[in-house]
Amino acid sequence: MTETKEIIQQWQYPGGIPPKLLEDKAFENAKKAGITSLQSYVTWAEIEKEPDKIDFSYYDNLVEKLKRHNLKWVPFFILGPGYATPDWFKKSDQSLFAQCLEHKKESKIQSIWSPFLPKWVDRFLRILSEHYQDKSILESICLGIGGNWGESLFPAWGDFYENFHTHLGWWCADKYALESFREYTLKKYGSLDKINNTWKTNFLKAEEINFPKLKYSFSFERRVSKLIPNFFKPALKSIYSLIKNPPKKENSNFTGQEQWLDFINWYTVSMTNWAEFWMGSARKYFPNNEIYLVTGGNGNPMLGADFSAQTKMAAKYNGGIRITNQTNNYAYSFALTRLVSSASRFYGSYFTTEEGGVNSPESITMRVFDTLTSGARGFYCKNIIGTGKDLCSKKFFPLGKPTKGAEILKKNLHFLSMSETLIVEAAVFFPKTSIDLGPLILDSLYNQCAKLRQKLNFDLLDENMIKDSALEHYKFFAIIEGGPLSGEITAKIEEWINKGGIFISQKYLKLFLKNNNRPEKIGQGHILPYSSPKNNYLNFIKDAIFNPKKIYPWQGVSQDLEGGEGIFTAQLGDKIICYNANNYQIIKKVGSRPIKIEANSISVV
C-alpha cells in the first residue's frame, strides 16, 4: 500500500487569522493543489492570555473549516519562546529566562533548565489534548520546545515581535544550568579527583566545578546582526571569521580537550533530554498521532541540536523530526538535512522537511524529489497558497490564492505515489567531535557534500550512528573532513572493513594501513588511501564507488546512478529517479533503458 505523503501549508501564524483564509475558496484551492494539511502556530500565550482562562476560539473556526473540507490540521504546540509564553507567566516568579555566558544577559526565552517549566508544559499539552478530543482531525502535531521560534535549539537570531537580547552563543548562565553541569560531570567521573585528573584542573570541592573557558563565541555578533535579515535562518550562514579564538590544528587524539568536549556533550544532551520530556509528555496525551520534534540549524554546537541523538530519542516514542533548514538549492539542502534523513531510516523514526525562509515556486519540484529520495514523509511550505505577508521573509502572497508553486506541485504530485525503498550504498562521515572542537569545519563539510551529491547519492553518519553499528548498512564509507577518530570509532570502522567494507580517506590511515600509498586488503574489505591534490578528492571518491574502469577488486555502483552538473540521481527499488536543477525537471527510469544526461536536460533514451 502506497504511503500518502504529507504536503503541509502554513496557514496561521501568531495573531489573528485573516478572514479570507477562512473562506471556502481558500480551502478548495488548497485541496486542488494537493495539500493534505494546514499548519497553525498554537501558543500558550494565545490560549491562556490570563491565568486559568482558557480560550481556543482563535483556532476552533479553522478546525471546523478543515473538517468541512476534508483537510487535516498540523498544530505547532509552542511554549518557551518569548512570543509563545504569556506575559503573566513571564512576570511571575516561576519564569526563568535563558541567560548567555558571554554577557550574563537574559533573553525573553525560557531556560530549558528551569525546574518550574516542566509542569506547565505537561499542563499545556493536557489541555490541548482534552479540548481536541476528536484527534482524527490531526495529520500530526509539532512540538515547539524552545529557541527563538520554537525549534529544539538554544537562542540565536530573531523573533516574531520582541526586540530582546539574543544571539548565537552559550545560553547556560543561569544557576540551574550550572547545577546540571556539575551533576553531569560528577555522575560521569564518579569523583572530584577523576575530574581534576582528566581535565587538568584543581577544584577543591564540587561547588567549584565550572564551565570551561569558551573556545569560540559570538560576543560581538550583535554588532553585525543588523546586516542579517531579522529572522532565524536555519542554514545559519557562517560568520565564523568573527570567532576570536579559532581552534588549533587538529590533533590525532583528544588529550587536553576533555573538559571542552564534556561541556559540549552536556549542552547538547541537555537539549535532547528537554526534547525527550516534551516527546514523552506529548505521547502520553496523543497516543495514536504522529508527533514531530521541530529542530533546525546547521549542527553548530552552540545551537544545541544533536541531530542523530534527537532522532534516536524520537524513535523511542514512535515520534519524528521536522527539520527546518531547506533552501532553494537542492545540493545544499541535501547536505543540511541528510544526517536527519540517514538517522531516521537507521533508527526507525520518520521526518518531514521545512523551508528555512520562503523558497521560490520552482523549488517545489526539488522538494518533491528530495522527499522521494530522502525517505521523508512529506514537506512543509509557505508559498503554495498565499497567506498574505510572511512574517519571516516579509514577502506578500495574495490571501487564499494558489501561487505558481501550486501549479508546479500539481504537475509533480504523481511522483509522490512511488513507494519503493530508497537504496544507498555509500556513506560519508559527519565529524561531530571535530565540529564540537571548532565549527569552522561546517562550511567546508557542507560545501564538499553539496559538490559530491552532484556525482552520487550518499548518506551521512556521525559518531553516534557508527557506535550503534550503522556502518553495517553500507558498502562504502568516506571521510572528507574531520577527525580525530576516537579508539571506539576506529575499532568500529576496522570491524566493518574486515566484514567487507571499503574505506576511503585522506587522513588517519596510519590507524589501519601498513603502507599509506596503496590500497590494502583487510579481512574481506579494503582501505583506499588518497594522497593526490585535495581538489580532486571528490572525483576520486566517485571513481572508487562507481569503479567504471574496473581497476579495483570490487563491484561498483551502477553508472546509471552517476550524476552531473546540476543533475542528481537516486535509486528507489529497481527504478532510478533523476532531478535536473537546471530546468526543475524530474525523470523516472525503469528497467534497462539508459538515461541521457546533457547540459540542461535529462531524458530516457
C-alpha positions as CSV (number, residue, x, y, z in Angstrom):
1,M,0.0,0.0,0.0
2,T,1.4,3.4,-1.0
3,E,2.0,5.8,1.9
4,T,0.3,9.1,1.4
5,K,2.8,11.9,1.5
6,E,2.1,14.9,3.8
7,I,2.0,18.2,2.0
8,I,1.7,20.9,4.7
9,Q,0.9,24.5,4.0
10,Q,1.5,27.2,6.7
11,W,-1.9,28.8,7.4
12,Q,-2.0,30.5,10.8
13,Y,0.8,32.4,12.5
14,P,0.5,34.1,15.9
15,G,-2.1,36.9,15.8
16,G,-5.5,37.0,14.1
17,I,-6.2,34.8,11.1
18,P,-7.2,36.8,8.0
19,P,-10.9,36.3,7.2
20,K,-10.0,35.4,3.6
21,L,-8.2,32.3,4.9
22,L,-11.4,31.1,6.4
23,E,-13.4,31.4,3.1
24,D,-14.3,28.1,1.4
25,K,-12.5,29.0,-1.8
26,A,-9.1,29.1,0.1
27,F,-9.6,25.6,1.3
28,E,-10.8,24.4,-2.1
29,N,-7.6,25.9,-3.6
30,A,-5.5,24.0,-1.1
31,K,-7.2,20.7,-1.9
32,K,-6.9,21.2,-5.6
33,A,-3.1,21.9,-5.3
34,G,-2.6,18.6,-3.5
35,I,-2.1,20.0,0.0
36,T,-3.1,17.4,2.7
37,S,-2.9,19.6,5.8
38,L,-2.7,23.2,7.1
39,Q,-0.4,24.3,9.9
40,S,-1.2,26.6,12.8
41,Y,1.1,28.1,15.5
42,V,-0.8,27.1,18.7
43,T,0.9,29.1,21.5
44,W,0.4,29.1,25.2
45,A,0.2,32.9,25.1
46,E,-2.8,32.7,22.7
47,I,-4.9,30.1,24.6
48,E,-4.3,31.5,28.1
49,K,-3.9,35.3,28.0
50,E,-5.0,35.4,31.6
51,P,-4.3,32.7,34.3
52,D,-6.8,29.8,34.2
53,K,-8.9,31.5,31.4
54,I,-8.5,29.0,28.5
55,D,-9.8,30.1,25.1
56,F,-9.5,28.1,21.9
57,S,-11.7,30.3,19.8
58,Y,-8.7,31.6,17.8
59,Y,-8.2,28.0,16.4
60,D,-11.7,26.4,16.5
61,N,-13.1,28.2,13.5
62,L,-10.2,26.9,11.4
63,V,-10.6,23.3,12.7
64,E,-14.3,23.3,11.8
65,K,-13.5,24.5,8.3
66,L,-10.9,21.8,7.9
67,K,-13.4,19.1,8.8
68,R,-15.9,20.5,6.3
69,H,-13.3,20.4,3.5
70,N,-11.8,17.0,4.5
71,L,-8.4,18.5,5.1
72,K,-6.2,17.7,8.1
73,W,-4.6,20.0,10.7
74,V,-1.0,20.3,11.9
75,P,-0.9,22.3,15.1
76,F,2.5,23.5,16.2
77,F,2.3,23.5,20.0
78,I,4.7,26.1,21.3
79,L,5.7,27.1,24.8
80,G,9.1,28.6,25.7
81,P,9.9,31.2,23.1
82,G,9.2,34.8,24.0
83,Y,6.3,35.3,21.7
84,A,4.6,32.0,22.8
85,T,4.8,32.4,26.6
86,P,2.0,34.5,28.3
87,D,3.1,37.9,29.7
88,W,1.6,37.0,33.1
89,F,3.9,34.0,33.3
90,K,6.9,35.9,32.2
91,K,6.3,38.4,35.0
92,S,5.8,35.6,37.6
93,D,8.5,34.2,40.0
94,Q,8.4,30.9,38.0
95,S,9.7,32.5,34.9
96,L,13.4,31.8,34.3
97,F,14.9,33.4,31.2
98,A,17.8,31.8,29.4
99,Q,21.0,33.8,30.1
100,C,24.1,33.9,28.0
101,L,27.6,33.1,29.2
102,E,29.1,35.8,27.0
103,H,27.4,38.8,28.6
104,K,25.4,37.4,31.5
105,K,22.3,38.9,30.0
106,E,18.8,37.5,29.8
107,S,16.8,36.8,26.7
108,K,13.0,36.5,26.7
109,I,13.2,32.8,26.1
110,Q,12.6,30.3,28.9
111,S,15.7,28.3,30.1
112,I,15.5,24.6,29.5
113,W,17.0,24.0,32.9
114,S,14.1,25.8,34.7
115,P,12.7,23.5,37.4
116,F,9.4,25.3,37.1
117,L,8.7,24.8,33.4
118,P,8.0,21.0,33.1
119,K,4.7,21.1,35.0
120,W,3.5,23.9,32.7
121,V,4.5,22.0,29.6
122,D,2.6,18.9,30.8
123,R,-0.4,21.0,31.7
124,F,-0.3,22.8,28.3
125,L,-0.3,19.5,26.4
126,R,-3.0,18.0,28.6
127,I,-5.3,21.0,28.0
128,L,-4.8,20.8,24.2
129,S,-5.5,17.1,24.2
130,E,-8.7,17.4,26.2
131,H,-10.0,20.2,24.0
132,Y,-9.3,18.5,20.7
133,Q,-10.7,15.1,21.7
134,D,-11.5,14.2,18.1
135,K,-7.9,13.7,17.2
136,S,-8.8,12.3,13.7
137,I,-8.6,16.0,12.5
138,L,-4.8,15.9,13.2
139,E,-2.5,14.8,10.5
140,S,0.3,15.2,13.0
141,I,1.4,17.6,15.8
142,C,4.6,19.5,16.0
143,L,6.4,20.4,19.3
144,G,7.9,23.9,19.8
145,I,10.1,23.5,22.8
146,G,12.4,26.4,22.8
147,G,14.7,28.8,20.9
148,N,13.6,32.0,19.2
149,W,10.9,30.3,17.0
150,G,10.1,27.0,18.7
151,E,12.8,24.6,17.4
152,S,14.7,22.4,19.8
153,L,17.5,24.9,19.8
154,F,19.1,27.4,22.1
155,P,18.5,31.1,21.4
156,A,20.1,32.5,18.2
157,W,18.9,35.4,15.9
158,G,15.5,37.0,15.6
159,D,12.0,36.7,16.9
160,F,8.5,37.4,15.7
161,Y,7.8,40.5,17.7
162,E,10.0,41.4,20.6
163,N,13.5,43.0,20.4
164,F,15.5,41.4,23.2
165,H,19.0,40.2,23.9
166,T,19.6,37.2,21.6
167,H,22.5,35.9,19.6
168,L,24.3,32.7,18.7
169,G,26.1,31.8,21.8
170,W,26.2,29.8,25.0
171,W,22.9,30.1,26.9
172,C,23.6,28.4,30.1
173,A,24.5,31.1,32.6
174,D,21.5,30.6,35.0
175,K,22.2,28.8,38.3
176,Y,20.2,25.7,37.4
177,A,22.2,25.2,34.3
178,L,25.5,25.2,36.3
179,E,24.0,22.8,38.9
180,S,23.1,20.5,36.0
181,F,26.6,20.7,34.6
182,R,28.1,19.8,38.0
183,E,25.7,16.9,38.4
184,Y,26.5,15.6,34.9
185,T,30.3,15.7,35.4
186,L,30.2,14.1,38.9
187,K,27.9,11.3,37.6
188,K,30.2,10.7,34.6
189,Y,33.5,10.6,36.5
190,G,32.3,9.5,39.9
191,S,34.7,11.7,41.9
192,L,36.2,15.1,42.0
193,D,39.7,13.6,41.8
194,K,38.9,11.9,38.5
195,I,37.5,15.2,37.1
196,N,40.7,17.0,38.1
197,N,42.9,14.3,36.7
198,T,41.1,14.3,33.4
199,W,40.5,18.0,33.0
200,K,43.9,19.0,34.5
201,T,42.0,21.2,37.0
202,N,42.4,21.7,40.7
203,F,38.8,22.0,42.1
204,L,38.8,21.6,45.8
205,K,35.0,20.9,46.1
206,A,32.1,20.1,43.9
207,E,30.8,23.6,44.2
208,E,33.9,24.9,42.4
209,I,33.2,22.8,39.2
210,N,32.6,25.4,36.4
211,F,32.3,25.7,32.7
212,P,35.5,25.7,30.7
213,K,36.9,28.9,29.1
214,L,35.0,29.5,25.9
215,K,36.9,28.3,22.9
216,Y,34.7,30.2,20.5
217,S,31.8,32.6,20.8
218,F,30.0,35.4,19.1
219,S,30.4,38.1,21.7
220,F,30.2,40.8,19.1
221,E,27.6,39.2,16.9
222,R,25.1,41.9,17.8
223,R,27.3,44.5,16.1
224,V,26.8,42.8,12.8
225,S,23.2,41.5,13.4
226,K,21.8,44.5,11.6
227,L,23.3,43.2,8.4
228,I,21.5,39.9,8.7
229,P,17.7,39.6,8.0
230,N,15.8,39.7,11.2
231,F,14.6,36.1,11.1
232,F,16.1,32.9,12.2
233,K,18.0,31.3,9.3
234,P,18.1,27.5,9.8
235,A,21.0,27.4,7.3
236,L,22.8,29.9,9.6
237,K,25.2,31.3,7.0
238,S,28.6,31.1,8.7
239,I,30.3,34.2,10.1
240,Y,32.9,32.1,11.8
241,S,35.6,34.6,10.8
242,L,34.4,36.6,13.8
243,I,35.5,33.8,16.1
244,K,38.1,35.3,18.4
245,N,39.9,32.1,19.2
246,P,39.8,29.7,16.2
247,P,40.6,26.1,17.1
248,K,44.2,24.9,16.8
249,K,45.3,22.4,14.3
250,E,43.6,19.1,14.9
251,N,45.5,16.5,16.9
252,S,45.3,12.8,16.5
253,N,43.8,12.3,19.9
254,F,41.6,14.2,22.4
255,T,44.3,15.0,25.0
256,G,43.7,18.4,26.6
257,Q,40.2,18.6,25.0
258,E,38.2,16.6,27.5
259,Q,36.7,19.4,29.6
260,W,35.5,21.2,26.4
261,L,34.1,18.1,24.9
262,D,32.3,17.2,28.2
263,F,30.8,20.7,28.2
264,I,29.5,20.4,24.7
265,N,28.2,16.9,25.3
266,W,26.3,18.1,28.4
267,Y,25.0,21.2,26.5
268,T,23.5,19.1,23.6
269,V,22.4,16.2,25.9
270,S,20.5,18.7,28.0
271,M,18.6,19.9,24.9
272,T,17.9,16.2,23.9
273,N,16.7,15.5,27.4
274,W,14.4,18.5,27.3
275,A,13.1,17.4,23.9
276,E,12.5,13.9,25.4
277,F,10.4,15.3,28.2
278,W,8.2,17.0,25.6
279,M,8.1,14.0,23.4
280,G,7.2,11.7,26.3
281,S,4.5,14.1,27.6
282,A,3.0,14.5,24.1
283,R,2.9,10.8,23.5
284,K,1.0,10.4,26.8
285,Y,-1.7,12.7,25.7
286,F,-1.7,11.9,22.0
287,P,-1.1,8.2,21.9
288,N,-2.0,7.5,18.3
289,N,-0.9,10.6,16.4
290,E,2.3,11.4,14.6
291,I,4.4,13.7,16.7
292,Y,7.3,15.7,15.3
293,L,10.0,17.4,17.2
294,V,10.9,20.6,15.3
295,T,14.6,21.2,15.0
296,G,16.9,23.1,12.7
297,G,20.2,25.0,12.4
298,N,23.3,23.7,10.8
299,G,24.8,21.5,13.5
300,N,26.7,24.2,15.2
301,P,27.1,23.0,18.8
302,M,26.1,26.5,20.2
303,L,22.6,25.7,18.8
304,G,22.4,22.6,20.9
305,A,20.8,20.2,18.3
306,D,22.5,16.8,18.1
307,F,20.5,15.6,15.0
308,S,21.2,11.9,15.3
309,A,20.6,11.9,19.1
310,Q,17.3,13.8,18.7
311,T,16.2,11.4,16.0
312,K,17.1,8.3,18.0
313,M,15.3,9.7,21.0
314,A,12.2,10.5,18.9
315,A,12.1,6.9,17.7
316,K,11.7,5.6,21.2
317,Y,8.3,7.3,21.4
318,N,7.3,6.5,17.8
319,G,8.0,10.1,17.1
320,G,9.7,12.0,14.2
321,I,11.6,15.1,13.3
322,R,10.7,18.2,11.4
323,I,14.0,19.6,10.0
324,T,13.6,23.3,9.2
325,N,16.6,24.2,7.1
326,Q,15.9,23.7,3.4
327,T,16.9,26.3,0.9
328,N,16.3,26.8,-2.9
329,N,19.5,24.9,-3.6
330,Y,18.9,21.2,-3.6
331,A,22.6,20.2,-3.1
332,Y,23.0,22.4,-0.1
333,S,19.6,21.4,1.3
334,F,20.6,17.8,0.9
335,A,23.8,18.4,2.9
336,L,21.9,20.2,5.7
337,T,19.2,17.6,6.1
338,R,20.9,14.3,5.2
339,L,22.0,13.5,8.7
340,V,18.4,13.6,9.9
341,S,17.4,11.5,6.9
342,S,20.1,8.9,7.5
343,A,19.4,8.7,11.2
344,S,15.6,8.4,10.7
345,R,15.9,5.5,8.4
346,F,18.5,3.8,10.6
347,Y,16.7,4.3,14.0
348,G,13.2,3.6,12.6
349,S,11.9,7.1,13.0
350,Y,10.3,9.4,10.4
351,F,10.7,13.0,9.3
352,T,9.4,15.9,7.2
353,T,11.3,18.9,5.9
354,E,10.6,22.6,6.0
355,E,11.9,25.6,4.1
356,G,14.0,28.0,6.1
357,G,12.5,31.1,4.7
358,V,10.2,31.3,1.7
359,N,11.6,29.3,-1.2
360,S,10.9,30.1,-4.8
361,P,7.9,28.4,-6.5
362,E,10.4,26.4,-8.7
363,S,11.9,24.8,-5.6
364,I,8.6,22.8,-5.2
365,T,10.0,20.3,-7.8
366,M,13.1,20.0,-5.8
367,R,11.1,19.4,-2.6
368,V,9.2,16.6,-4.3
369,F,12.5,15.0,-5.5
370,D,14.0,15.4,-2.0
371,T,11.0,13.8,-0.3
372,L,11.2,10.8,-2.5
373,T,15.0,10.3,-2.3
374,S,15.5,11.1,1.4
375,G,12.7,8.9,2.8
376,A,10.8,11.9,4.2
377,R,7.1,11.5,4.9
378,G,6.4,14.9,3.3
379,F,7.3,18.5,3.3
380,Y,6.1,21.9,4.6
381,C,5.8,25.1,2.5
382,K,4.7,28.7,3.0
383,N,4.1,29.5,-0.7
384,I,1.7,27.0,-2.3
385,I,-1.4,29.1,-1.2
386,G,-0.9,32.7,-0.4
387,T,-1.2,33.7,3.3
388,G,-0.6,37.4,3.0
389,K,2.6,39.0,4.3
390,D,5.0,36.3,5.5
391,L,6.3,37.2,9.0
392,C,9.8,35.7,8.2
393,S,10.6,37.0,4.7
394,K,8.2,40.0,4.6
395,K,7.1,38.8,1.2
396,F,3.4,39.1,0.3
397,F,1.3,36.3,-1.2
398,P,-2.3,37.0,-2.1
399,L,-4.6,35.6,0.6
400,G,-6.1,32.2,-0.2
401,K,-4.9,32.3,-3.8
402,P,-2.9,29.5,-5.5
403,T,0.6,30.6,-6.4
404,K,2.9,29.4,-9.1
405,G,4.1,26.8,-6.6
406,A,0.6,25.3,-6.6
407,E,0.7,24.6,-10.3
408,I,4.2,23.1,-10.0
409,L,3.1,20.9,-7.2
410,K,0.1,19.5,-9.2
411,K,2.4,18.8,-12.1
412,N,4.8,16.7,-9.9
413,L,2.3,15.1,-7.5
414,H,2.3,11.8,-9.3
415,F,5.9,11.1,-8.4
416,L,4.9,11.0,-4.7
417,S,3.0,7.8,-5.3
418,M,6.2,5.9,-5.7
419,S,6.7,3.6,-2.7
420,E,9.9,1.7,-3.5
421,T,12.6,1.5,-0.8
422,L,15.4,4.0,-1.1
423,I,18.8,2.3,-1.8
424,V,22.0,4.0,-0.8
425,E,25.3,2.1,-0.7
426,A,27.7,4.8,0.3
427,A,28.1,7.0,3.4
428,V,30.2,10.0,4.4
429,F,31.5,10.8,7.8
430,F,29.8,13.7,9.7
431,P,32.6,14.5,12.2
432,K,30.6,15.7,15.2
433,T,33.6,15.7,17.5
434,S,35.7,17.9,15.1
435,I,32.7,20.2,14.8
436,D,32.5,20.5,18.6
437,L,36.1,21.4,18.8
438,G,35.7,24.1,16.1
439,P,32.7,24.7,13.9
440,L,34.7,26.3,11.2
441,I,34.7,22.9,9.6
442,L,31.0,23.0,8.9
443,D,31.2,25.3,5.9
444,S,33.8,23.2,4.2
445,L,31.9,19.9,5.1
446,Y,28.6,21.1,3.7
447,N,30.2,22.6,0.6
448,Q,32.0,19.4,-0.2
449,C,28.9,17.3,0.5
450,A,26.9,19.5,-1.9
451,K,29.5,19.0,-4.6
452,L,29.7,15.3,-4.0
453,R,25.9,15.0,-4.2
454,Q,26.1,16.0,-7.9
455,K,28.3,13.0,-8.5
456,L,26.5,10.3,-6.4
457,N,23.9,9.7,-3.7
458,F,25.1,9.0,-0.2
459,D,24.2,9.2,3.5
460,L,25.8,10.9,6.4
461,L,26.9,9.1,9.6
462,D,28.2,10.7,12.8
463,E,29.9,9.1,15.7
464,N,26.6,8.3,17.4
465,M,25.4,6.2,14.5
466,I,28.8,4.5,14.0
467,K,28.8,3.4,17.6
468,D,25.3,2.0,17.0
469,S,26.7,-0.1,14.1
470,A,25.1,1.9,11.3
471,L,28.1,1.2,9.0
472,E,26.8,-2.3,8.5
473,H,24.2,-1.0,6.1
474,Y,26.8,0.4,3.6
475,K,29.4,-0.9,1.3
476,F,31.5,2.3,1.0
477,F,32.5,4.8,3.7
478,A,34.5,8.0,3.1
479,I,35.9,10.7,5.2
480,I,36.1,14.1,3.5
481,E,36.5,16.3,6.6
482,G,37.3,16.0,10.2
483,G,39.0,13.9,12.8
484,P,40.4,12.9,15.2
485,L,38.9,9.4,15.4
486,S,38.5,8.0,18.8
487,G,39.6,4.5,19.6
488,E,35.9,3.3,19.7
489,I,35.2,4.7,16.2
490,T,38.4,3.4,14.8
491,A,37.6,-0.1,16.2
492,K,34.1,0.1,14.6
493,I,35.5,1.1,11.2
494,E,38.1,-1.7,11.3
495,E,35.4,-4.2,12.3
496,W,33.3,-3.1,9.3
497,I,36.2,-3.2,6.9
498,N,37.0,-6.8,8.0
499,K,33.5,-7.8,7.1
500,G,33.8,-6.4,3.6
501,G,33.6,-2.6,3.8
502,I,35.5,-0.3,1.5
503,F,37.0,2.7,3.4
504,I,38.2,5.8,1.5
505,S,40.2,8.5,3.3
506,Q,42.9,11.1,3.1
507,K,43.7,11.1,6.8
508,Y,44.1,8.7,9.8
509,L,45.0,5.8,7.5
510,K,48.0,5.0,9.7
511,L,45.5,3.7,12.2
512,F,44.7,0.9,9.6
513,L,47.4,0.8,6.9
514,K,50.9,-0.7,6.8
515,N,51.6,1.2,3.5
516,N,49.8,4.6,3.1
517,N,50.5,4.8,-0.6
518,R,48.4,1.9,-2.0
519,P,45.1,0.1,-1.4
520,E,45.3,-2.6,1.2
521,K,43.0,-5.5,1.8
522,I,42.0,-6.1,5.4
523,G,39.9,-9.2,6.1
524,Q,37.1,-9.2,3.5
525,G,37.3,-5.4,2.9
526,H,39.7,-2.7,1.6
527,I,41.2,0.6,2.6
528,L,41.7,3.0,-0.3
529,P,44.1,5.9,0.6
530,Y,44.2,9.2,-1.3
531,S,47.3,11.4,-1.4
532,S,46.9,13.4,-4.6
533,P,45.8,17.1,-4.8
534,K,42.9,17.7,-2.5
535,N,40.8,19.4,-5.2
536,N,40.4,16.0,-7.0
537,Y,39.4,14.0,-3.9
538,L,35.7,14.1,-4.6
539,N,36.3,12.7,-8.1
540,F,38.5,10.0,-6.5
541,I,35.6,9.0,-4.2
542,K,33.2,8.9,-7.1
543,D,35.5,6.7,-9.2
544,A,36.2,4.4,-6.3
545,I,32.4,3.9,-5.7
546,F,31.4,3.5,-9.4
547,N,34.6,1.7,-10.4
548,P,33.9,2.3,-14.1
549,K,37.3,1.1,-15.4
550,K,37.2,-2.0,-13.1
551,I,40.6,-1.1,-11.6
552,Y,39.5,-2.0,-8.1
553,P,38.7,-5.6,-6.9
554,W,35.1,-4.8,-6.0
555,Q,31.7,-4.4,-7.8
556,G,31.0,-0.8,-8.2
557,V,27.7,1.0,-8.0
558,S,25.7,1.1,-11.3
559,Q,26.9,4.0,-13.5
560,D,23.2,4.8,-14.2
561,L,23.3,6.4,-10.8
562,E,26.1,8.8,-11.7
563,G,25.0,12.5,-11.7
564,G,26.4,15.6,-13.4
565,E,26.5,19.3,-13.2
566,G,23.1,20.2,-11.7
567,I,21.9,16.6,-12.2
568,F,21.1,14.4,-9.2
569,T,20.1,10.7,-9.2
570,A,18.8,8.2,-6.7
571,Q,17.7,4.6,-6.7
572,L,14.2,3.6,-5.5
573,G,13.9,-0.2,-5.7
574,D,14.6,-1.1,-9.3
575,K,13.9,2.4,-10.5
576,I,16.2,5.4,-10.9
577,I,14.9,8.9,-10.5
578,C,16.7,12.0,-11.6
579,Y,16.4,15.7,-10.9
580,N,17.7,18.4,-13.2
581,A,18.2,21.6,-11.2
582,N,19.0,23.5,-14.4
583,N,15.3,23.3,-15.5
584,Y,13.5,21.9,-12.5
585,Q,12.6,18.6,-14.2
586,I,12.2,15.1,-12.7
587,I,12.7,12.0,-14.8
588,K,11.9,8.4,-13.7
589,K,13.8,5.5,-15.3
590,V,12.6,1.9,-15.2
591,G,14.4,-1.2,-16.5
592,S,17.4,-1.1,-18.7
593,R,16.7,2.0,-20.8
594,P,19.6,4.3,-20.2
595,I,19.2,8.0,-19.1
596,K,20.7,10.6,-21.4
597,I,22.2,13.5,-19.5
598,E,23.0,16.7,-21.3
599,A,24.0,20.2,-20.2
600,N,20.4,21.3,-19.5
601,S,18.2,18.3,-19.9
602,I,17.8,14.7,-18.9
603,S,15.7,12.1,-20.8
604,V,15.1,8.4,-21.0
605,V,16.6,7.1,-24.3
